[in-house]
């Protein structure tokens, strides 16, 4: 089995596990588990916080209003959605779109860990406060408020090689605070330069 087929098989198995998951109560009020989607050999992996209403209905990540803004951000860095991998900390929608609780993140984290192992991204962009806190801790980096570190990049080591962590504000922020949209796009332009340097080094 070649690498691509192996990754596809592993991700299908993971999708079945997530669909049947009962590790926390979130599944009970959800219509669909949302594992993630995209290129299983992606250089860039985006990690949001949790599915929302539209994501729960359709079973895909970032398909609501925040997803439309995320698509615009991807356009800003000149990559197509199909070229990256997009997922969330938790795979079932929290009621009323509330933030996932610490115990829900902990219960769901093995699935995200397996996604990292399968995809082996070179750049991880956590979207939002909770995702940033989790990803920084996972890669052995010092926790810091997203307001102080958004748009910056931090190098970490993994068992598959170096990875760059580049926190961004969650796109939903700009839906409620229009003044944040330019900041999001400015950070996206920094991520574009980071990806350009990575690809030029290959």
Steps between C-alpha positions, in 0.01 A plus 500: 500500500646839401510798736188669361290183517625434852403850613156466343444168676611638836275804463199287404554291813527817707180638349314185604639527853390864528152423364455235772669702778331524839795636699310818592132603491529725191401221262150480652381835361702487176377403157842421352853449619742730317842341474659736249578518131769585252833385366646215707849609388438866580785728602251718690251371757236734645351415840180674608310448823173319431235447233220756483139471386568466127795268556285274717230487232735421213780312677779720361722756676473875442204512262306780674571873502835453674584245233433753224743738666752217539473436126581866439801473731621196308460702181719768659781247546441361150412145600184311420291338771576162340873554559480535879349286775231652724376359829393599853597424858170320559304311238140547621318832533468643852141613577417854391846534342660550841874448542603139558568423865842387619379145566345484150829607342686243708257223401529586131873572487610146399323549166684824431826337605440223246427759231838660570667158471327423171546837327839602645451872420798733484289800607215493752275806525275481806194721460391667820588508867423141597664345196809712549531398865464132411742502207767695687485252787501202264820613331674595825473875450437758769132600536418863426185704430405492133476880506879509551611224261257498207675526167836385640663162442669262739715201416453168677625146459290193429579134442458563126710816484477874573165679500413868503205615711336822380197604710222701340184656635193288431320629188178527702657793687473718191132414460427678828780757488554637152807690616672161549470400136803697385706351783398151387604572145828657610580182696401293197750691288769410753398136474526527122862613531572217741361243255691661212828465686426138588419401142801687361727301735379168361 
